[in-house]
Amino acid sequence: MRTVRDILNSKTKSFNTISPEETVFNALQMLNAVNLSYLVVMDGEEYKGIISERDYSRKVILQGKHSNDTKVKEIMSVDVPMIDINDSVEKCLHLIDDHKTRYLLAFDDDQFAGVITINDLLRLVMKARTDVFDNATVSRLLDNDERIF
């Protein structure tokens, strides 16, 4: 059974952290530079939250704020579901579905270990597609001539 640790070990280590005191504008520049949809908000070595494109659109644009004078700490998400690095991928899938989120925060005891995204889980399912889908379904999914959705 695959675990959160397996997913984290397979991911490229990214440098997508930002201070809660930075401006949202700087966060947007960093999101663009690292080509990800989220940044981990850290105060030194302490995890504080995450900031995502969704946070920006809902908490800055839709509320008429300005990214130059809004701090990351004002819009970051702090209620993201948490998992342990020894939890199963199945548990991750259930949490993502139950909480209608795109991210899970992984911890090793009390130490922040990383972020598991819905894309990480989808990649894993597609790699193990023969364990998830029957051969006929796999063939249809991989057949470029047939649209299944």
Secondary structure as UniProt FT lines:
FT   HELIX           4..10
FT   STRAND          17..18
FT   TURN            20..21
FT   HELIX           24..34
FT   STRAND          38..43
FT   TURN            44..45
FT   STRAND          46..52
FT   HELIX           53..56
FT   HELIX           57..61
FT   TURN            62..64
FT   TURN            67..68
FT   HELIX           72..75
FT   STRAND          82..84
FT   TURN            85..86
FT   HELIX           89..99
FT   STRAND          103..108
FT   TURN            109..110
FT   STRAND          111..117
FT   HELIX           118..127
FT   HELIX           129..132
FT   HELIX           135..142
FT   TURN            144..145
//
